[in-house]
């Protein structure tokens, strides 16, 4: 069996062989001259060009303005995220049941291999645990909905589908959450607010409540 080549020598094997062949070849090489037209390297180094542009932006103040603009946009997104589209004030009290069960896509096992749920099985988390707090979905631009949520006497999370969560937290000294991207509203099929999600046995009950001024803030001023 041939011994394995030493990995440390592989990078230099090519150059050593080339030198050995050059030394063994007869000294009869000729200068063949230059074939084809040649040009000097005129393209500037990309990193040097970027650095020069950044330095120029820094001198002119453009870089500082760009950074300040980015901070301001980030602050606005935190203060008032984009509202969840398609949400309107509730027009009547309506209630429905929602099945939170999911179908498992693949086997779920513990770290030591014990099967918890097989692929294709339907799993309802409410059969193993309980919903500790109600979920109250509101449009934070409507004072009537804010007042409705704050008047709730049961433990609850207030989830905004529109509005300014940080401002509301400062005003009322309690947490307000925001359904960024509308993932929860889509999951529960919520299209009207205010709405309460509460546990009802092994399912969830979703109820819409008409409150106060029913004017839709999405259409205000568009007439």
Long-range contacts (C-beta under 8 A, 24 or more apart in sequence): 78-166, 79-164, 79-166, 79-167, 80-163, 80-164, 81-165, 81-178, 81-180, 83-139, 83-141, 83-161, 83-162, 83-163, 83-218, 84-161, 84-162, 84-179, 84-181, 84-182, 84-185, 85-182, 86-191, 87-139, 87-161, 87-162, 87-185, 87-190, 87-191, 87-192, 87-193, 87-218, 88-191, 88-192, 88-193, 88-216, 88-218, 89-139, 89-142, 89-145, 89-192, 89-193, 89-210, 89-214, 89-215, 89-216, 90-192, 90-193, 90-194, 90-195, 90-208, 90-209, 90-210, 90-211, 91-192, 91-210, 91-214, 92-208, 92-210, 93-207, 93-208, 93-209, 93-210, 94-192, 94-207, 94-208, 95-205, 95-206, 95-207, 95-208, 96-205, 96-206, 97-200, 97-203, 97-204, 97-205, 97-206, 98-188, 98-189, 98-197, 98-203, 98-204, 98-205, 98-206, 99-124, 99-203, 99-204, 100-124, 100-125, 100-126, 100-203, 100-204, 124-202, 126-199, 126-201, 126-202, 126-203, 126-204, 127-202, 130-199, 131-197, 131-198, 131-199, 131-204, 133-157, 134-196, 134-197, 134-198, 135-159, 135-184, 135-196, 135-197, 135-198, 136-194, 136-195, 136-196, 136-197, 137-161, 137-179, 137-184, 137-185, 137-188, 137-190, 137-193, 137-194, 137-195, 137-196, 137-197, 138-163, 138-193, 138-194, 139-163, 139-193, 139-194, 139-217, 140-164, 140-165, 140-168, 140-176, 141-217, 142-193, 142-212, 142-213, 142-217, 143-212, 144-211, 144-212, 144-213, 145-193, 145-194, 145-211, 145-212, 147-211, 147-212, 148-194, 148-209, 148-211, 148-212, 149-194, 150-174, 152-196, 154-198, 156-196, 159-184, 161-185, 161-190, 161-193, 162-217
